Amino acid sequence: RETQYGIFEMGMNHAGELTQLRAWVRPDIAVITTIAMAHYEFFESEEGIADAKAEIFSSFKGAGTAILPYDNRHFERLHAAATTYGAERILTFGLQPGADVRSIAVSSHGDCTTLSAQVVDQAMLLKIGIAGRHWVSNALAALAVIHAAGADLGLAGLSLADLRALPGRGQVTEVAVGAGSIRMMDDSYNANPASMAAALDTFSGLKSAPRGRRIAVLGDMLELGDAGPEQHAALLKPLLEAEVDSIICVGPLMQHLTDAAASKLEAISAASPDEALSALRPLLRAGDTLLVKGSNSIGLAKLVEALKGGALALTEDRRSGEAG
């Protein structure tokens, strides 16, 4: 009863789910972080996803603040829905000029990000303890919430410096390999086309040894329906932009990426995380950087734990061969 603030994640993969959830939560401030091709299998279009997410505003009726992603191509649709549902106030966040809460200049430093931002009428200098442009967007959304709630913006800005990625959500760790180590980015909890592109963009900024290679273990992105084959093959472009040298593709849908990438980079297919682990054994060496990402049910978290446990430590014979 003494709680002043409650923060609730309201997820959905079908139309109508947020209408039920908002009736239980009755939010005063409602945020839509983005609209992307996630759970596409259960919708006819991205517009349908936008409409389903906009249901979160349906309990406002003249009271409440809607916070919207200004850069998203469905922004006007979301704004119209928030207005129709009776939002008392609409705030926007984004990287582009015109957003109420926006970045002015952004600089990535490998393991963190610094930026200058404008939060409505207040200028701020910020450090985010995680790298990645998508984390800039998330931070701006959070600052919009702080502003709407009338809380302490300065304290919130300081807190962003302490932000750390969680296991399965982009955490970067050093994994021992023989006498050296690799850097592993664990993003194994979930995947869709937008989050995969964001992960590859962040992965490209990770510092590696001078002769180190970039290797990615990628699992199927689920719930994409008929768009699945095309969306998996389309990952080749962000992979090349991230200068990834080798990929291990886990699952039947990822076979479409393997086929698309065959003439561009080293591409290996695996039916399971165990097979992917076996494929990594002759491939990985000290100084490499590794990305692991896929939908949660593919089970790549098992592979991550095996790597952390030293499953691919190099043998003395192999180290001797490389030295020669």
Protein Blocks (a to p, Z undefined) as FASTA:
>chain_A
ZZmbdcdddddfbehklmmmmmmnopabdcdfbdcdehklmpcbfklmmmmmmmmmmmnn
opacddddfkbmklmmmmmmmmmnopabdcdddjbehiabdcfbdcdehjaccddddehj
accddddfbecjklmmmmmmmmmmmmmnopafklmmmmmmmpccdehilpacdddehjbc
cddddfkkbccfklmmmmmmmmmmpccdfkbccdddddddehkljmlmmmmmmmmmmmmm
nopabdcdedjklmmmmmmmmmmmccdddfbfklmmmmmmmmpcghiacdddddfklopm
mmmmmmmnopmgccfklmmmmmZZ
